[in-house]
């Protein structure tokens, strides 16, 4: 899949008379006083590229693309709201944080008896648990920067008291917009709170604009209502830049415009629960979490484009089920699963401590050994890649797969399965399909969460001049700390980006 090159067709646009600022020094050689991350939830990289080329995002072109950097970026897997915020806030992937999806099931704790953290769904009030569900040794950017601020972000550990500006009102705004479809109201509220926060001159602000994501679900990713949110986003960037310039803070503020995932239009819903039932493996799933009797599997969907599936073993739930054991217990289940058009990629744990990636195209074995990724194709490549080395480092995996339909997929699968809460099997849906047929109100017409490029490729724009290379969203966290002259924690997944000369 090719994404259009992003041009500055809006160079001559005169919607604002605020001048373009060009930095004269290498970004790596200077320090910034503050940083702002605007997370446009669900914004697609290719849509932003097309809108830039057509001149419909003049402020983003002026203040970010022309003055700074527009980097080819991939998000983390699962590519879904919440878990995909974690790389920006911790520098770590969801698997590293042990928050492997919007929904998860902890086999060990479930087998041990009643516990509040046996399973989770971050849709609704349980979203307040996301920060506490992370491994405690992982530090958020709010813990590292004591005066940082959070707006409409559910993962605000360390942002105490008034620093978490929407600690209480976030849920109210979400439920109001969910019931009325007035997501523009929530976007406007986020912008108003961000503009007020700028006057506090905090060292870091993280602000979520949810409108693109939510309207993509309700309509589809290129519906006119969704596209109007992209144009509103451009106006918001112009307002923020104008405020920073008026305050004299533009030159010493690093501004990032990013997204946590893309989306694809959905025409067909596939019921994984019914599939499991057919194979004699009745599933435990949300929202019917009080129906536990006789369940032999658990199905935890994220973004509707992926799901974690867990199986009960002959000796209980307490350990992971590997491919060889599943195939003995339910012969033919994997072949039957892959016969459904809705199912694109299946990754299942194997007895060698890695995972088997399966698709209708082929098979491969994946294993993460420290920073080394072992990738062994068995016959044809399941992702359709050109031949890859059997041993890859993280940079090689990203660079060599970036422009494919499955950017960074082997590395992301391997990392996700390092989480004890990740499934025995992970299913990634075919674009156009999703994995949740029932109990989704209103019906989703746009989905995300999968390994496909339409979900994994995201925009990463900044007014900082950075070296043009493929990046992961986890790289933003250490880059911001570096730009602010702060110490970067060890043992994170992201790497700081280098500056480039003007």
Beta strands, then each sheet from edge to edge (+ up, - down):
strand 1: 34-40
strand 2: 69-70
strand 3: 73-74
strand 4: 103-105
strand 5: 119-121
strand 6: 149-151
strand 7: 204-209
strand 8: 253-258
strand 9: 264-265
strand 10: 268-269
strand 11: 283-285
strand 12: 297-302
strand 13: 306-311
strand 14: 343-349
strand 15: 355-358
strand 16: 363-369
strand 17: 372-378
strand 18: 391-393
strand 19: 425-429
strand 20: 433-434
strand 21: 446-447
strand 22: 457-458
strand 23: 460-462
strand 24: 471-472
sheet 1: 2+ 23- 8+ 1+ 7+ 6+
sheet 2: 22+ 3- 24-
sheet 3: 4+ 5-
sheet 4: 9+ 21-
sheet 5: 10+ 20+
sheet 6: 11+ 12+ 13- 19+ 14- 15+ 16- 17+ 18-
end
